[in-house]
C-alpha cells in the first residue's frame, strides 16, 4: 500500500506541472445493497448482505486537454452487514451484524464530450486502485482489515452553472475481488478464519460538484 500511495504522489506532482486545467470534484452517491455467499462445505460457510447507504468523497482531476483527464479520487462508505455463518463441526450456525467501512483509493482515466455552448459535458471513465476494508464485530470487540485490488467505471455529466462551477450527475460501479475473505470475513469469534472469498460489487447513483481551477 505504501508503494501505491508513493506512486500516486509522484503521478500527482507530474500532472500538476503539465495539466492544462485542474478540477476539484466532490461526490455524494447512494450505494445499493450487495449480497455475498461463500460455501466451503456443510460446516464452513458464510452468507449475508452488505447494506446500501451514502458514499461520499472527492477527487483531483488533471485535464491534459478539453476531452481527456486523469483523476485521483477517494470514496468512503460505512454500512452494516448482517451475516449468517458456521465455522467447524463443533459450532452452531450463528447470526451477527457487522460494522463495515470501505475506503476506495482510485486512479481514473476520464473522457469528456462538451456541447456546442460548453455548458454541458457527457462522459465516462475507467478506474483502477485499491479498497481498504475494515470490519468490526460489536459483540466481541474484535476487528480486522485488509487491502485488495479494485476497479470500476463511471458514466455521467457536468452541467456548468458558471464558468468555474458545475453540478455533476453520475452513476458508477466499483468492484473488488476477494473483498470478503481471508482476514476480513464474517467468522464465529470475530472477522477471522473462514478460507473463502467473495467479490464485492457496489453500484451507485448520485452527483456532486466540479470546480475549475488554473487555466
Buried (B, 14 or more C-beta within 10 A) or exposed (E): EEEBEEEBEEBBEEBEEEBEBBBEBBBBBEBBEBEBEBEEEEEBBBBBBBBBBBBBBBBBBBBEEEEBBBBBBBBBBEBBBEBBBBBEEEBEEBEBBBBBBBBBBBBBEBEBEBEEEEEBBBBBBBBEBBBBBBBBBEEEEBBBBBBBBBBBBBEBBBBBEEEEEBEBBBBBBBBBBBBBBBEBBBBBEBBBBBEBBBBBBBBBEBBBBBEBEEE
